[in-house]
Amino acid sequence: MHEVQHAANTEGSQSAPQGALQSAPQGWQSALRVAFRDVGALLRALGLPPAAAAERLAAERFPLVVPRSFVARMRRGDPDDPLLRQVLPVAAETARVPGFVADPVGDLAAARSPGLLHKYDGRVLVVAAPSCAVHCRYCFRRHFPYESAPRGTDACDAACEYVRGDDSIHEVILSGGDPLLLGDRVLLRWSARLAAVPHVTRLRIHTRLPIVLPSRVDEGLCGWLRATRGLGLTPWLVVHANHPAELVGDCADALGRLVDCGVPVLNQAVLLRGVNDDEETLAALCERLVDLRVSPYYLHQLDAVAGAAHFRVAEERGRELLAALRRRLPGHALPRYVREDAGRPHKTPIV
């Protein structure tokens, strides 16, 4: 119940580090510029002891990035806060664990050109942006060779050329990094070019920004989503929240703006040790999502990426949790529990 009580403080006013709240600017680009990128500064803002040498080494290998809005939802003085655990470099990341590898989902084998992945029938995924507004420590692309993927206009041109040549592709997924770090004009170019391909009918955007950088959901972004519908493409947004304490304040407002734009919004969560691996937290997450008109789409088994083994929850425990959720939640609030196996043409249902 400890984590669920965290979520009950929906404004985060008592637990938030006030300096982080007061210094966060309004525009999303400005908010991103002042995100925490130094472990020591983050720990000081939360009233926590300095990082040890092994933790600093983990941050050198995979740098810390976390917006102040997300930090403002953390409990000050609590090193076990479930939001902090998702972003704070720890010594365990530097350990080599058998079975945990750089490319656990087979992205590189599925690449048809740099940054364009064709794993599943009917759809392709484009690594449209090489960076993200937050570095989640369990990220399955933390070792992805972003430097080899084309950017900007080149990425759009290359993807559209491939998609145009395969009329079995009906859906394009923009991923990254985070595609919403692209400006609205760049996004409009993507949707206009893809809308000109007759067999493409849907554009899916995988993004964490509405959760960690809610100011990105501004009128410009909503205007782009409406314009995409006007071009004949149906946009879908898939966001990523793992804990109910993420879905408060400005984040809840941002999700409301997206839904009010007429865009279907789904959530993907990852089952994470020490974050959401208990019945009460998962139930609160799912119910909070449906209250915000967001569908709990997937609960992912952790991808076995090097540096994230300390987050692993056994599948047997995951099955127990899903059975418990099934007993207490309506069907529309129940996520699909899945894993991704490299080389398979679909997600593998666990339950």
Buried (B, 14 or more C-beta within 10 A) or exposed (E): EEBBEBBEBBEBEEBBBEBBBEEBEEEBEEBBEEBBBEBEEBBBBBEBEEBEEBBBBBBEEBEBBBBBBBBBBBBBEBEEBBBBBBBBBBBBBBEEBEEBBBBBBBBEEBBBBBBBBBBBEEBBBBBBBBEBBBBBBBBBBBBBBBEEBBBEEEBBEBBBEBBBEEEEBBBBBBBBBBBBBBBBEBBBBBBBBBBEBEEBBBBBBBBBBBBBBBBBBBEBBBEBBEBBBEBEBEBBBBBBBBBBBBBBBBBBBBBBBBBEBEBBBBBBBBBBBBBBBBBBBBBBBBBBBBEBEBBBBBBBBBBBBBBBBBBBBEBEBBEEBBEBBEEEBEEEBBBBBBBBBBEEEEBEEBB
